[in-house]
């Protein structure tokens, strides 16, 4: 083997190493982008949860009801608090769904959480609010809406005796 042959082999190996480095850098950029999107989504849900919890305060619910021309009776305040809790749960559901779609939440973890959501959707109040939310958002969030459809039992649950 001549010096020129060794030089050609070394150059070829160098080119292969550069290409592999570029592929690795591309992979890292893709992973970092996914991670950044997940952090942004998670921060958005954290803000949503903080707002929902804050808005669930009885005084804030009463102010909201008064501001919208309703009498802040204890029942009306409780209805508003329940509604805010349901919206918070829907926010968490959306976050978990998107984390799974992005490959940031494993299938096993996702399946466990999905079972919890199915139990929530048997509850008539949560189911009603979810269906209202679903009807409002289905055209804007088709993938999440399909996910909600997959969780809904075929028939509404019958009230317990």
N, CA, C and O of each residue as an XYZ file, in Angstrom:
644
protein
N       0.850     -1.163      0.000
C       0.000      0.000      0.000
C       0.905      1.238      0.000
O       1.863      1.347      0.765
N       0.555      2.146     -0.883
C       1.398      3.335     -1.013
C       0.896      4.435     -0.096
O      -0.174      4.336      0.505
N       1.698      5.483     -0.007
C       1.339      6.639      0.808
C       0.086      7.315      0.251
O      -0.737      7.819      1.016
N      -0.061      7.328     -1.056
C      -1.260      7.898     -1.677
C      -2.504      7.090     -1.318
O      -3.568      7.663     -1.083
N      -2.380      5.765     -1.273
C      -3.511      4.902     -0.882
C      -3.925      5.199      0.563
O      -5.113      5.325      0.860
N      -2.953      5.308      1.442
C      -3.250      5.621      2.843
C      -3.890      6.998      2.973
O      -4.799      7.191      3.780
N      -3.418      7.949      2.182
C      -3.982      9.296      2.205
C      -5.448      9.262      1.754
O      -6.294      9.923      2.355
N      -5.745      8.508      0.717
C      -7.116      8.391      0.211
C      -8.027      7.742      1.260
O      -9.165      8.172      1.447
N      -7.527      6.717      1.934
C      -8.313      6.056      2.988
C      -8.572      7.030      4.139
O      -9.684      7.107      4.661
N      -7.534      7.772      4.526
C      -7.678      8.735      5.626
C      -8.683      9.822      5.263
O      -9.497     10.217      6.097
N      -8.634     10.303      4.037
C      -9.594     11.326      3.612
C     -11.015     10.782      3.597
O     -11.954     11.464      4.008
N     -11.169      9.550      3.122
C     -12.499      8.924      3.099
C     -13.033      8.766      4.521
O     -14.197      9.066      4.789
N     -12.183      8.296      5.426
C     -12.601      8.165      6.825
C     -12.942      9.525      7.421
O     -13.886      9.633      8.203
N     -12.203     10.545      7.070
C     -12.482     11.897      7.547
C     -13.836     12.388      7.070
O     -14.597     12.979      7.836
N     -14.135     12.142      5.794
C     -15.431     12.543      5.242
C     -16.560     11.797      5.957
O     -17.575     12.394      6.316
N     -16.378     10.493      6.160
C     -17.394      9.701      6.862
C     -17.592     10.241      8.272
O     -18.728     10.353      8.734
N     -16.503     10.577      8.967
C     -16.599     11.115     10.328
C     -17.345     12.444     10.339
O     -18.161     12.685     11.229
N     -17.078     13.305      9.370
C     -17.779     14.597      9.288
C     -19.266     14.371      9.040
O     -20.107     15.012      9.671
N     -19.589     13.472      8.133
C     -21.001     13.185      7.843
C     -21.691     12.637      9.093
O     -22.802     13.054      9.420
N     -21.041     11.710      9.789
C     -21.639     11.160     11.014
C     -21.816     12.259     12.067
O     -22.822     12.278     12.776
N     -20.859     13.159     12.171
C     -20.975     14.272     13.119
C     -22.160     15.162     12.772
O     -22.895     15.596     13.658
N     -22.345     15.433     11.487
C     -23.471     16.268     11.056
C     -24.806     15.584     11.333
O     -25.767     16.231     11.746
N     -24.861     14.287     11.105
C     -26.088     13.533     11.412
C     -26.374     13.605     12.909
O     -27.515     13.817     13.318
N     -25.350     13.429     13.715
C     -25.520     13.493     15.170
C     -25.973     14.887     15.605
O     -26.872     15.012     16.437
N     -25.363     15.929     15.054
C     -25.757     17.300     15.393
C     -27.216     17.533     14.985
O     -27.973     18.151     15.733
N     -27.613     17.047     13.811
C     -29.005     17.173     13.381
C     -29.955     16.480     14.342
O     -31.018     17.009     14.667
N     -29.569     15.299     14.793
C     -30.387     14.564     15.764
C     -30.504     15.349     17.069
O     -31.592     15.451     17.636
N     -29.401     15.896     17.543
C     -29.408     16.676     18.784
C     -30.282     17.919     18.652
O     -31.014     18.268     19.578
N     -30.207     18.576     17.518
C     -31.046     19.762     17.299
C     -32.513     19.367     17.319
O     -33.344     20.066     17.899
N     -32.825     18.253     16.689
C     -34.223     17.777     16.682
C     -34.699     17.474     18.104
O     -35.808     17.852     18.483
N     -33.868     16.796     18.886
C     -34.222     16.473     20.272
C     -34.387     17.746     21.102
O     -35.323     17.863     21.893
N     -33.477     18.689     20.918
C     -33.569     19.941     21.675
C     -34.820     20.727     21.302
O     -35.442     21.353     22.160
N     -35.185     20.697     20.032
C     -36.403     21.378     19.593
C     -37.635     20.735     20.223
O     -38.532     21.436     20.692
N     -37.681     19.400     20.236
C     -38.800     18.705     20.876
C     -38.870     19.039     22.356
O     -39.948     19.280     22.900
N     -37.717     19.052     22.998
C     -37.664     19.352     24.427
C     -38.135     20.784     24.697
O     -38.881     21.023     25.646
N     -37.704     21.723     23.872
C     -38.122     23.120     24.045
C     -39.628     23.258     23.863
O     -40.285     23.969     24.624
N     -40.177     22.581     22.857
C     -41.635     22.625     22.658
C     -42.363     22.032     23.849
O     -43.391     22.556     24.277
N     -41.836     20.943     24.384
C     -42.465     20.320     25.555
C     -42.419     21.257     26.751
O     -43.391     21.349     27.501
N     -41.307     21.952     26.938
C     -41.204     22.895     28.056
C     -42.195     24.046     27.889
O     -42.820     24.478     28.858
N     -42.333     24.535     26.672
C     -43.284     25.617     26.415
C     -44.704     25.139     26.696
O     -45.478     25.840     27.346
N     -45.048     23.951     26.211
C     -46.384     23.385     26.446
C     -46.621     23.183     27.937
O     -47.693     23.507     28.449
N     -45.628     22.651     28.627
C     -45.762     22.404     30.055
C     -45.933     23.715     30.825
O     -46.740     23.797     31.752
N     -45.177     24.729     30.439
C     -45.310     26.033     31.104
C     -46.691     26.622     30.847
O     -47.282     27.244     31.730
N     -47.201     26.427     29.641
C     -48.549     26.918     29.320
C     -49.591     26.229     30.197
O     -50.503     26.873     30.714
N     -49.448     24.923     30.357
C     -50.400     24.185     31.196
C     -50.242     24.588     32.663
O     -51.234     24.691     33.384
N     -49.014     24.816     33.106
C     -48.802     25.282     34.482
C     -49.513     26.613     34.718
O     -50.157     26.812     35.748
N     -49.387     27.527     33.743
C     -50.086     28.816     33.870
C     -51.594     28.606     33.888
O     -52.307     29.215     34.686
N     -52.069     27.742     33.003
C     -53.503     27.446     32.945
C     -53.992     26.894     34.283
O     -55.025     27.315     34.803
N     -53.228     25.942     34.830
C     -53.613     25.344     36.116
C     -53.635     26.394     37.218
O     -54.564     26.423     38.025
N     -52.631     27.247     37.261
C     -52.583     28.296     38.282
C     -53.779     29.230     38.134
O     -54.380     29.634     39.130
N     -54.124     29.570     36.905
C     -55.283     30.422     36.679
C     -56.562     29.726     37.115
O     -57.396     30.322     37.798
N     -56.718     28.472     36.724
C     -57.947     27.751     37.059
C     -58.099     27.619     38.577
O     -59.190     27.792     39.121
N     -56.999     27.314     39.241
C     -57.045     27.197     40.704
C     -57.368     28.554     41.318
O     -58.192     28.655     42.227
N     -56.716     29.585     40.818
C     -56.988     30.936     41.325
C     -58.419     31.363     41.063
O     -59.071     31.935     41.937
N     -58.913     31.088     39.861
C     -60.274     31.470     39.506
C     -61.320     30.632     40.234
O     -62.495     31.000     40.263
N     -60.911     29.515     40.820
C     -61.849     28.654     41.546
C     -62.123     29.161     42.954
O     -63.022     28.658     43.629
N     -61.370     30.134     43.396
C     -61.597     30.730     44.712
C     -63.033     31.267     44.772
O     -63.507     31.891     43.823
N     -63.708     31.022     45.876
C     -65.125     31.388     45.997
C     -65.345     32.879     45.752
O     -66.298     33.250     45.067
N     -64.484     33.740     46.298
C     -64.646     35.186     46.095
C     -64.486     35.564     44.624
O     -65.219     36.409     44.111
N     -63.531     34.936     43.952
C     -63.332     35.233     42.525
C     -64.491     34.712     41.692
O     -64.904     35.347     40.721
N     -65.014     33.552     42.075
C     -66.188     33.030     41.368
C     -67.380     33.955     41.562
O     -68.126     34.219     40.620
N     -67.557     34.445     42.781
C     -68.663     35.367     43.063
C     -68.497     36.644     42.239
O     -69.471     37.144     41.677
N     -67.280     37.175     42.163
C     -67.036     38.385     41.376
C     -67.320     38.134     39.900
O     -67.902     38.984     39.226
N     -66.917     36.988     39.402
C     -67.171     36.636     38.004
C     -68.677     36.574     37.745
O     -69.172     37.115     36.756
N     -69.386     35.914     38.640
C     -70.831     35.777     38.473
C     -71.513     37.145     38.508
O     -72.352     37.445     37.659
N     -71.152     37.975     39.491
C     -71.730     39.323     39.581
C     -71.415     40.126     38.325
O     -72.290     40.793     37.774
N     -70.171     40.060     37.876
C     -69.760     40.802     36.688
C     -70.503     40.379     35.438
O     -70.592     41.141     34.476
N     -71.032     39.180     35.446
C     -71.802     38.679     34.305
C     -73.301     38.677     34.566
O     -74.063     38.008     33.868
N     -73.717     39.438     35.585
C     -75.148     39.630     35.832
C     -75.847     38.483     36.529
O     -77.075     38.412     36.506
N     -75.096     37.580     37.150
C     -75.720     36.461     37.864
C     -75.585     36.664     39.359
O     -74.637     37.291     39.831
N     -76.518     36.143     40.080
C     -76.479     36.192     41.547
C     -75.479     35.144     42.039
O     -75.589     33.974     41.670
N     -74.512     35.541     42.861
C     -73.515     34.577     43.341
C     -74.020     33.737     44.516
O     -73.523     33.844     45.637
N     -75.010     32.908     44.232
C     -75.525     32.020     45.274
C     -74.471     30.941     45.549
O     -73.589     30.715     44.720
N     -74.557     30.280     46.697
C     -73.599     29.194     46.953
C     -73.605     28.141     45.845
O     -72.551     27.618     45.482
N     -74.790     27.826     45.303
C     -74.882     26.833     44.230
C     -74.195     27.337     42.953
O     -73.482     26.587     42.285
N     -74.418     28.614     42.625
C     -73.799     29.181     41.422
C     -72.275     29.217     41.567
O     -71.549     28.961     40.606
N     -71.800     29.533     42.759
C     -70.355     29.553     43.008
C     -69.781     28.143     42.858
O     -68.729     27.960     42.245
N     -70.469     27.155     43.417
C     -69.996     25.772     43.291
C     -69.996     25.309     41.836
O     -69.082     24.602     41.411
N     -71.007     25.699     41.076
C     -71.050     25.342     39.654
C     -69.839     25.932     38.925
O     -69.197     25.267     38.112
N     -69.547     27.198     39.239
C     -68.409     27.860     38.602
C     -67.096     27.184     39.006
O     -66.216     26.991     38.167
N     -66.962     26.830     40.271
C     -65.753     26.151     40.745
C     -65.596     24.799     40.040
O     -64.496     24.437     39.621
N     -66.682     24.069     39.914
C     -66.633     22.776     39.234
C     -66.216     22.949     37.776
O     -65.401     22.186     37.258
N     -66.782     23.957     37.127
C     -66.441     24.223     35.734
C     -64.947     24.513     35.597
O     -64.302     24.010     34.677
N     -64.400     25.313     36.494
C     -62.971     25.650     36.433
C     -62.120     24.400     36.678
O     -61.079     24.233     36.042
N     -62.545     23.529     37.583
C     -61.809     22.280     37.819
C     -61.802     21.410     36.564
O     -60.782     20.817     36.214
N     -62.940     21.341     35.898
C     -63.030     20.539     34.674
C     -62.138     21.116     33.576
O     -61.475     20.366     32.859
N     -62.119     22.432     33.440
C     -61.241     23.036     32.437
C     -59.782     22.736     32.750
O     -58.986     22.494     31.842
N     -59.432     22.751     34.021
C     -58.052     22.417     34.403
C     -57.736     20.971     34.029
O     -56.656     20.685     33.512
N     -58.665     20.069     34.287
C     -58.444     18.665     33.921
C     -58.309     18.512     32.411
O     -57.473     17.740     31.940
N     -59.112     19.229     31.657
C     -59.005     19.173     30.193
C     -57.655     19.723     29.726
O     -57.083     19.222     28.757
N     -57.151     20.739     30.402
C     -55.827     21.271     30.077
C     -54.744     20.234     30.295
O     -53.827     20.100     29.486
N     -54.854     19.502     31.391
C     -53.885     18.440     31.671
C     -54.011     17.337     30.627
O     -53.004     16.809     30.155
N     -55.231     16.990     30.270
C     -55.435     15.963     29.246
C     -54.773     16.372     27.930
O     -54.109     15.561     27.283
N     -54.956     17.618     27.545
C     -54.358     18.104     26.299
C     -52.834     18.056     26.382
O     -52.170     17.677     25.417
N     -52.283     18.437     27.527
C     -50.831     18.424     27.692
C     -50.285     17.002     27.575
O     -49.305     16.768     26.867
N     -50.908     16.067     28.258
C     -50.453     14.677     28.208
C     -50.567     14.131     26.785
O     -49.665     13.442     26.308
N     -51.665     14.437     26.116
C     -51.856     13.984     24.738
C     -50.729     14.499     23.841
O     -50.126     13.733     23.090
N     -50.453     15.789     23.926
C     -49.427     16.376     23.058
C     -48.025     15.882     23.421
O     -47.189     15.692     22.537
N     -47.765     15.674     24.707
C     -46.460     15.136     25.100
C     -46.273     13.734     24.492
O     -45.186     13.392     24.026
N     -47.335     12.940     24.505
C     -47.256     11.602     23.916
C     -47.076     11.691     22.404
O     -46.275     10.952     21.830
N     -47.813     12.586     21.759
C     -47.697     12.755     20.311
C     -46.271     13.143     19.912
O     -45.779     12.723     18.865
N     -45.617     13.942     20.747
C     -44.259     14.403     20.452
C     -43.196     13.363     20.834
O     -42.004     13.575     20.614
N     -43.644     12.237     21.408
C     -42.701     11.193     21.793
C     -41.997     11.470     23.112
O     -40.962     10.871     23.405
N     -42.553     12.377     23.907
C     -41.929     12.741     25.176
C     -42.543     12.003     26.361
O     -42.065     12.124     27.489
N     -43.587     11.249     26.106
C     -44.236     10.447     27.140
C     -44.385      9.048     26.566
O     -44.961      8.869     25.493
N     -43.868      8.060     27.279
C     -43.891      6.685     26.795
C     -45.297      6.112     26.710
O     -46.227      6.600     27.353
N     -45.431      5.066     25.902
C     -46.732      4.422     25.705
C     -47.296      3.876     27.005
O     -48.494      4.002     27.260
N     -46.454      3.271     27.829
C     -46.942      2.674     29.081
C     -47.493      3.749     30.023
O     -48.547      3.569     30.632
N     -46.781      4.850     30.135
C     -47.268      5.948     30.976
C     -48.565      6.505     30.411
O     -49.507      6.787     31.152
N     -48.607      6.660     29.095
C     -49.776      7.227     28.442
C     -51.003      6.352     28.661
O     -52.081      6.860     28.968
N     -50.846      5.048     28.506
C     -51.973      4.125     28.681
C     -52.529      4.226     30.103
O     -53.744      4.206     30.299
N     -51.646      4.334     31.088
C     -52.105      4.469     32.473
C     -52.912      5.731     32.687
O     -53.939      5.711     33.365
N     -52.454      6.824     32.113
C     -53.162      8.095     32.260
C     -54.492      8.057     31.517
O     -55.494      8.584     32.000
N     -54.499      7.436     30.349
C     -55.726      7.341     29.554
C     -56.819      6.614     30.336
O     -57.990      6.985     30.253
N     -56.452      5.595     31.084
C     -57.452      4.882     31.890
C     -58.080      5.807     32.925
O     -59.277      5.715     33.200
N     -57.280      6.693     33.494
C     -57.818      7.684     34.440
C     -58.808      8.588     33.727
O     -59.876      8.882     34.264
N     -58.467      9.033     32.521
C     -59.366      9.911     31.768
C     -60.690      9.217     31.452
O     -61.752      9.838     31.501
N     -60.616      7.940     31.132
C     -61.847      7.199     30.847
C     -62.750      7.166     32.076
O     -63.972      7.256     31.961
N     -62.140      7.035     33.254
C     -62.943      7.049     34.493
C     -63.562      8.424     34.708
O     -64.717      8.529     35.120
N     -62.799      9.474     34.433
C     -63.341     10.827     34.575
C     -64.553     11.021     33.667
O     -65.534     11.655     34.057
N     -64.480     10.469     32.446
C     -65.547     10.702     31.474
C     -66.815      9.914     31.764
O     -67.825     10.102     31.086
N     -66.779      9.047     32.746
C     -67.993      8.362     33.178
C     -68.810      9.283     34.092
O     -70.027      9.142     34.205
N     -68.122     10.221     34.736
C     -68.799     11.175     35.614
C     -69.646     12.123     34.770
O     -69.125     12.750     33.847
N     -70.955     12.244     35.070
C     -71.845     13.004     34.175
C     -71.479     14.483     34.035
O     -71.586     15.036     32.940
N     -71.055     15.126     35.109
C     -70.717     16.547     35.017
C     -69.479     16.780     34.172
O     -69.466     17.649     33.300
N     -68.435     15.998     34.434
C     -67.201     16.153     33.659
C     -67.451     15.793     32.198
O     -66.937     16.449     31.292
N     -68.231     14.761     31.981
C     -68.558     14.355     30.602
C     -69.282     15.480     29.868
O     -68.966     15.770     28.715
N     -70.241     16.107     30.519
C     -71.012     17.192     29.886
C     -70.097     18.364     29.503
O     -70.174     18.890     28.392
N     -69.241     18.757     30.431
C     -68.339     19.884     30.152
C     -67.334     19.497     29.064
O     -66.996     20.318     28.210
N     -66.860     18.260     29.093
C     -65.930     17.796     28.056
C     -66.599     17.814     26.692
O     -65.989     18.239     25.711
N     -67.837     17.360     26.617
C     -68.547     17.358     25.336
C     -68.783     18.782     24.833
O     -68.681     19.035     23.632
N     -69.096     19.708     25.730
C     -69.248     21.116     25.333
C     -67.926     21.669     24.790
O     -67.894     22.331     23.753
N     -66.841     21.385     25.511
C     -65.509     21.828     25.094
C     -65.140     21.192     23.755
O     -64.613     21.851     22.859
N     -65.426     19.920     23.644
C     -65.131     19.161     22.420
C     -65.864     19.766     21.227
O     -65.271     19.946     20.163
N     -67.137     20.080     21.395
C     -67.923     20.661     20.298
C     -67.343     22.017     19.878
O     -67.328     22.351     18.694
N     -66.875     22.778     20.840
C     -66.329     24.094     20.560
C     -64.962     24.016     19.863
O     -64.639     24.866     19.034
N     -64.161     22.995     20.202
C     -62.767     22.946     19.753
C     -62.483     21.940     18.647
O     -61.367     21.918     18.130
N     -63.441     21.110     18.265
C     -63.135     19.987     17.372
C     -62.545     20.412     16.031
O     -61.705     19.698     15.483
N     -62.954     21.539     15.496
C     -62.405     21.977     14.218
C     -61.014     22.597     14.377
O     -60.212     22.587     13.444
N     -60.739     23.133     15.559
C     -59.437     23.781     15.798
C     -58.370     22.806     16.274
O     -57.178     23.038     16.075
N     -58.794     21.724     16.897
C     -57.837     20.745     17.429
C     -58.274     19.335     17.029
O     -58.674     18.548     17.888
N     -58.203     19.007     15.739
C     -58.750     17.721     15.284
C     -58.076     16.503     15.911
O     -58.756     15.521     16.211
N     -56.771     16.539     16.116
C     -56.089     15.367     16.685
C     -56.526     15.153     18.131
O     -56.832     14.027     18.523
N     -56.559     16.219     18.925
C     -56.994     16.091     20.316
C     -58.468     15.708     20.377
O     -58.867     14.927     21.242
N     -59.272     16.241     19.481
C     -60.693     15.888     19.444
C     -60.892     14.408     19.140
O     -61.761     13.763     19.726
N     -60.090     13.870     18.227
C     -60.170     12.432     17.941
C     -59.782     11.613     19.166
O     -60.363     10.563     19.441
N     -58.794     12.109     19.891
C     -58.386     11.449     21.129
C     -59.544     11.428     22.129
O     -59.822     10.392     22.732
N     -60.214     12.558     22.307
C     -61.373     12.626     23.208
C     -62.444     11.643     22.743
O     -63.028     10.925     23.555
N     -62.703     11.612     21.429
C     -63.690     10.663     20.883
C     -63.341      9.229     21.260
O     -64.223      8.432     21.579
N     -62.049      8.904     21.221
C     -61.629      7.529     21.517
C     -61.816      7.176     22.993
O     -61.883      5.998     23.346
N     -61.899      8.185     23.848
C     -62.058      7.935     25.281
C     -63.516      7.817     25.712
O     -63.826      7.193     26.727
N     -64.394      8.414     24.942
C     -65.805      8.458     25.345
C     -66.428      7.077     25.249
O     -66.278      6.392     24.237
N     -67.128      6.666     26.300
C     -67.857      5.405     26.208
C     -68.937      5.526     25.131
O     -69.433      6.625     24.879
N     -69.305      4.420     24.497
C     -70.280      4.488     23.405
C     -71.624      5.079     23.825
O     -72.278      5.765     23.039
N     -72.023      4.817     25.038
C     -73.287      5.369     25.539
C     -72.996      6.146     26.808
O     -72.095      5.801     27.571
N     -73.786      7.220     27.028
C     -73.590      7.931     28.293
C     -73.892      6.990     29.465
O     -74.803      6.167     29.380
N     -73.149      7.108     30.528
C     -73.408      6.248     31.677
C     -74.771      6.523     32.275
O     -75.260      7.653     32.259
N     -75.376      5.471     32.804
C     -76.676      5.621     33.458
C     -76.459      6.081     34.889
O     -75.546      5.610     35.567
N     -77.310      7.013     35.355
C     -77.145      7.479     36.744
C     -77.332      6.327     37.715
O     -78.169      5.452     37.496
N     -76.555      6.327     38.783
C     -76.692      5.263     39.777
C     -77.988      5.465     40.553
O     -78.442      6.581     40.803
N     -78.530      4.366     40.903
C     -79.822      4.347     41.620
C     -79.648      4.771     43.040
O     -80.619      4.816     43.795
